[in-house]
Amino acid sequence: MENWNLTSDFILLGLFNHTGPHLFLFVMVLTTAFTSLVGNALMLLLILLDPQLHRPMYFLLSQLSLMDMMLVSTVVPKMAADYFTGRNSISPAGCGLQIFFFLTLEGGECFLLAAMSYDRYVAICHPLRYPVLMTWPLCLRMILGSWFLGAADGLMQAAATLTFSYCNSHEVDHFFCEAPSLVRLACADTSLFEYAMYVCCVLMLLVPISLILISYSLILSTVLQMHSKNARKKAFATCSSHLSVVGLFFGAAIFTYMRPKSYRSANHDKIVSAFYTIFTPVLNPLIYSLRNSEVKGALRKCIDQCAALKS
């Protein structure tokens, strides 16, 4: 089979066609993406403007909102433009950038969620020592470490993916450039890269989720020892909500990146990728933030100030 170099564009086959049901689904995806952008932007604005939210917990939440906004912006605008114009091509450089930003944000969010679970562990299990155990320098190191590890993973995988020789069939059966979908088109032997990607995913996914499970196990142990039923109920509700989002996020990522090659299906990959790149980001403001009484108080204060300015 004739090879082609990285001078021709890739063709993204997309997620939807132009039938009625698919148009309805496409509108739902755009609505969800827009809601995610608005919700996460609102969280960033509230945390920036309200001095009472200038604490490590909310600074971590602001970074989660920023990552979710960037993740949606990396995938959805290109997908929407392709659907409306019918021009599904993407340059190799554009494809590499998508892979880099996507993996940077996904990997960074894995470690950020682990940092947030540690913050909740300290707040619930050691509330009196919170200012000592969760200092601003430690919070900043956690955030910088999350961004750095995500960027390192994204850079390595994007660079390695674009070094392969690709065959005549340069149609990517996906709605954005994702490393596993692109590697399927390579003419060269990709077994070594796939093994390295698997090891990298083990570190990027299983290490953070192990830390999260340890943190919430210790939280659960502390909650069970609480004497107040209301306090136990509130803590259980908060932890279950957080763990549900963590489970959805990590479960979808593990399904995509850690399955054996023989079990992979392009359609399944597209659906799961749409789930954790478009639908999960809209849950984070609701689960982590807007259910929080302090955040709701900041939102009411902001609305009252806006109303006072108008009057």
NORBEL-V583512 format. One record per residue. PHI is phi in radians with two decimals (* if undefined). PSI is psi in degrees with one decimal (none if undefined). NEAR is the number of other C-alpha atoms within 10 Angstrom. Layout:
phi=(PHI | PHI)
psi=(PSI | PSI)
near=(NEAR | NEAR)
This chain:
phi=(* | -1.22 | -1.58 | -2.36 | -1.52 | -1.39 | -2.08 | -1.77 | -1.38 | -1.45 | -2.01 | -1.57 | -1.30 | 1.47 | -1.86 | -2.17 | -1.82 | -1.78 | -1.43 | -1.01 | -1.05 | -1.23 | -1.11 | -1.08 | -1.11 | -1.11 | -1.10 | -1.10 | -1.11 | -1.10 | -1.10 | -1.11 | -1.10 | -1.13 | -1.08 | -1.09 | -1.09 | -1.16 | -1.09 | -1.25 | -1.14 | -1.10 | -1.06 | -1.04 | -1.13 | -1.11 | -1.15 | -1.25 | -1.54 | -1.62 | -1.08 | -1.17 | -1.69 | -1.49 | -2.34 | -0.92 | -0.98 | -1.38 | -1.16 | -1.09 | -1.11 | -1.13 | -1.21 | -1.09 | -1.11 | -1.10 | -1.10 | -1.15 | -1.09 | -1.17 | -1.12 | -1.09 | -1.20 | -1.27 | -1.84 | -1.23 | -1.00 | -1.12 | -1.08 | -1.16 | -1.09 | -1.10 | -1.17 | -1.33 | -1.64 | 1.34 | -1.70 | -1.66 | -1.42 | -2.54 | -1.23 | -1.00 | -1.13 | -1.12 | -1.13 | -1.09 | -1.14 | -1.07 | -1.06 | -1.08 | -1.16 | -1.08 | -1.24 | -1.05 | -1.28 | -1.14 | -1.14 | -1.08 | -1.18 | -0.99 | -1.29 | -1.16 | -1.10 | -1.14 | -1.11 | -1.17 | -1.18 | -1.13 | -1.03 | -1.18 | -1.07 | -1.15 | -1.14 | -1.59 | -1.52 | -2.37 | -1.07 | -1.25 | -1.75 | -0.98 | -1.08 | -1.51 | -1.45 | -2.14 | -1.50 | -1.11 | -1.04 | -1.14 | -1.07 | -1.13 | -1.13 | -1.07 | -1.19 | -1.09 | -1.12 | -1.10 | -1.13 | -1.15 | -1.14 | -1.13 | -1.15 | -1.10 | -1.11 | -1.09 | -1.15 | -1.13 | -1.24 | -1.15 | -1.13 | -1.16 | -1.10 | -1.46 | -1.55 | -1.32 | -1.51 | -1.98 | -1.52 | -0.99 | -1.34 | -1.83 | -1.57 | -1.59 | -1.41 | -2.80 | -1.78 | -2.71 | -1.34 | -2.17 | -0.92 | -1.06 | -1.21 | -1.28 | -1.10 | -1.05 | -1.56 | -1.23 | -1.42 | -1.35 | -1.30 | -1.87 | -1.09 | -1.14 | -1.13 | -1.12 | -1.15 | -1.10 | -1.13 | -1.11 | -1.08 | -1.08 | -1.18 | -1.04 | -1.21 | -1.31 | -1.90 | -1.30 | -1.13 | -1.07 | -1.19 | -1.14 | -1.12 | -1.13 | -1.13 | -1.11 | -1.07 | -1.30 | -1.16 | -1.18 | -1.11 | -1.06 | -1.08 | -1.21 | -1.11 | -1.13 | -1.59 | -1.23 | -1.49 | -1.42 | -1.15 | -1.12 | -1.13 | -1.10 | -1.10 | -1.13 | -1.16 | -1.08 | -1.09 | -1.14 | -1.15 | -1.14 | -1.13 | -1.09 | -1.17 | -1.14 | -1.17 | -1.06 | -1.10 | -1.14 | -1.15 | -1.24 | -1.08 | -1.16 | -1.16 | -1.12 | -1.05 | -1.38 | -1.79 | -2.09 | -1.41 | -1.06 | -1.01 | -1.19 | -1.71 | -1.46 | -2.31 | -1.06 | -1.12 | -1.11 | -1.06 | -1.14 | -1.14 | -1.16 | -1.11 | -1.08 | -1.11 | -1.60 | -1.75 | -2.08 | -1.53 | -1.10 | -1.03 | -1.35 | -1.40 | -1.04 | -1.08 | -1.26 | -1.36 | -1.48 | -2.20 | -1.25 | -1.49 | -1.44 | -1.11 | -1.19 | -1.19 | -1.12 | -1.13 | -1.13 | -1.17 | -1.09 | -1.08 | -1.15 | -1.14 | -1.11 | -1.12 | -1.13 | -1.13 | -1.14 | -1.15 | -1.15 | -1.35)
psi=(135.9 | 136.4 | 159.8 | 145.5 | 178.3 | 56.5 | -15.7 | 154.6 | 153.2 | 155.9 | 119.4 | 119.2 | -17.9 | 179.6 | -28.7 | 151.2 | -169.9 | 28.4 | 166.1 | -52.3 | -38.8 | -32.9 | -41.3 | -44.8 | -37.8 | -42.4 | -38.5 | -41.3 | -44.7 | -40.7 | -43.3 | -43.4 | -42.5 | -42.2 | -40.0 | -45.6 | -43.3 | -46.1 | -44.4 | -35.6 | -38.1 | -41.3 | -45.7 | -42.8 | -44.9 | -44.4 | -33.5 | -39.6 | -30.5 | 116.2 | -28.6 | -18.2 | 8.0 | 68.9 | 158.7 | -40.8 | -46.7 | -25.6 | -40.0 | -41.5 | -37.5 | -35.9 | -36.2 | -43.0 | -41.2 | -43.7 | -41.2 | -40.2 | -44.8 | -36.0 | -47.1 | -40.8 | -25.2 | -31.6 | -49.5 | -45.1 | -43.2 | -43.1 | -43.1 | -42.3 | -41.6 | -40.2 | -41.7 | -37.6 | -21.8 | 4.3 | 97.2 | 13.7 | 152.6 | 135.2 | 158.0 | -38.6 | -42.8 | -38.2 | -43.7 | -39.6 | -39.9 | -45.6 | -44.5 | -52.4 | -39.7 | -49.4 | -33.2 | -46.3 | -41.8 | -46.9 | -42.4 | -38.4 | -33.9 | -50.4 | -30.5 | -39.5 | -35.7 | -41.1 | -39.0 | -35.0 | -36.3 | -41.4 | -43.7 | -36.3 | -46.2 | -41.9 | -36.3 | -41.3 | -28.9 | 60.2 | -35.3 | -24.7 | 9.2 | -47.0 | -24.3 | -41.2 | -24.6 | 75.2 | 165.1 | -42.2 | -40.4 | -41.3 | -44.7 | -38.9 | -39.7 | -43.7 | -48.0 | -38.5 | -39.1 | -46.6 | -41.2 | -46.7 | -39.2 | -43.1 | -38.1 | -43.4 | -45.9 | -42.2 | -44.2 | -45.6 | -37.9 | -44.4 | -44.3 | -39.4 | -38.6 | -0.7 | -10.5 | 155.3 | 135.4 | 150.3 | -179.5 | -36.1 | 90.6 | 27.7 | 118.6 | 117.6 | 68.6 | 171.5 | -0.4 | 168.0 | 113.0 | 136.1 | -48.4 | -37.7 | -35.9 | -38.3 | -28.6 | -23.9 | -7.5 | 140.0 | -27.0 | 169.3 | 118.3 | 11.5 | -40.4 | -43.0 | -41.5 | -37.1 | -44.0 | -40.2 | -37.5 | -46.3 | -41.8 | -41.0 | -34.7 | -44.3 | -42.5 | -23.4 | -50.7 | -33.8 | -51.3 | -42.3 | -29.8 | -43.4 | -38.0 | -45.1 | -38.5 | -44.7 | -46.6 | -23.9 | -42.0 | -36.4 | -44.7 | -41.6 | -39.4 | -41.0 | -39.2 | -20.9 | -2.8 | 141.6 | -28.7 | 125.2 | -37.9 | -40.6 | -42.5 | -43.3 | -43.7 | -43.1 | -41.7 | -43.4 | -43.4 | -47.6 | -40.0 | -38.0 | -45.2 | -45.2 | -30.2 | -42.5 | -42.8 | -43.6 | -41.6 | -43.5 | -53.4 | -35.7 | -43.6 | -40.4 | -41.8 | -39.9 | -38.1 | -43.7 | -13.4 | 9.3 | 149.2 | 149.7 | -35.3 | -19.0 | 2.7 | 142.2 | 132.5 | -42.1 | -42.8 | -42.0 | -41.2 | -43.4 | -45.6 | -39.6 | -40.2 | -35.8 | -50.6 | -5.1 | -20.2 | -44.9 | -37.3 | -41.4 | -25.4 | -19.5 | -31.0 | -46.2 | -34.8 | -45.0 | -48.6 | -25.0 | -57.9 | -12.8 | -5.4 | 132.8 | -36.1 | -38.0 | -41.3 | -36.5 | -40.9 | -36.5 | -43.3 | -41.6 | -41.2 | -40.7 | -41.8 | -41.2 | -40.7 | -40.8 | -38.7 | -37.8 | -39.3 | -38.7 | none)
near=(8 | 8 | 13 | 14 | 14 | 14 | 9 | 12 | 17 | 21 | 20 | 21 | 18 | 18 | 18 | 15 | 12 | 11 | 8 | 9 | 10 | 13 | 14 | 12 | 13 | 19 | 12 | 12 | 18 | 16 | 12 | 18 | 24 | 18 | 16 | 25 | 23 | 15 | 22 | 28 | 17 | 17 | 25 | 19 | 14 | 22 | 20 | 15 | 12 | 15 | 10 | 14 | 16 | 13 | 15 | 19 | 18 | 21 | 20 | 20 | 22 | 23 | 20 | 27 | 27 | 17 | 23 | 26 | 23 | 15 | 23 | 22 | 17 | 20 | 20 | 20 | 13 | 16 | 21 | 17 | 12 | 18 | 20 | 10 | 8 | 10 | 11 | 21 | 18 | 19 | 14 | 17 | 14 | 14 | 22 | 23 | 18 | 23 | 23 | 26 | 21 | 28 | 25 | 23 | 25 | 27 | 26 | 27 | 24 | 25 | 25 | 24 | 23 | 23 | 23 | 24 | 26 | 21 | 19 | 19 | 22 | 21 | 18 | 17 | 17 | 15 | 13 | 11 | 11 | 16 | 14 | 11 | 16 | 17 | 12 | 14 | 10 | 13 | 20 | 14 | 11 | 18 | 20 | 14 | 15 | 23 | 21 | 15 | 19 | 24 | 21 | 16 | 21 | 26 | 19 | 13 | 21 | 24 | 14 | 15 | 21 | 19 | 12 | 18 | 16 | 22 | 16 | 13 | 15 | 18 | 17 | 22 | 22 | 22 | 24 | 28 | 25 | 24 | 24 | 17 | 19 | 22 | 22 | 16 | 18 | 20 | 17 | 14 | 11 | 14 | 11 | 9 | 14 | 18 | 11 | 13 | 20 | 16 | 13 | 16 | 18 | 15 | 13 | 20 | 21 | 15 | 14 | 22 | 20 | 11 | 17 | 22 | 15 | 16 | 21 | 19 | 13 | 14 | 23 | 18 | 11 | 16 | 20 | 13 | 9 | 12 | 9 | 10 | 11 | 10 | 12 | 17 | 12 | 11 | 19 | 16 | 11 | 15 | 17 | 13 | 18 | 18 | 16 | 11 | 18 | 21 | 13 | 13 | 21 | 18 | 14 | 20 | 23 | 14 | 15 | 18 | 20 | 17 | 12 | 11 | 12 | 6 | 6 | 16 | 12 | 14 | 12 | 12 | 21 | 19 | 14 | 18 | 20 | 20 | 17 | 20 | 23 | 24 | 19 | 20 | 27 | 24 | 18 | 22 | 25 | 16 | 17 | 20 | 20 | 18 | 13 | 13 | 10 | 13 | 20 | 14 | 14 | 19 | 19 | 12 | 14 | 16 | 12 | 12 | 12 | 11 | 10 | 9 | 8 | 7 | 6)
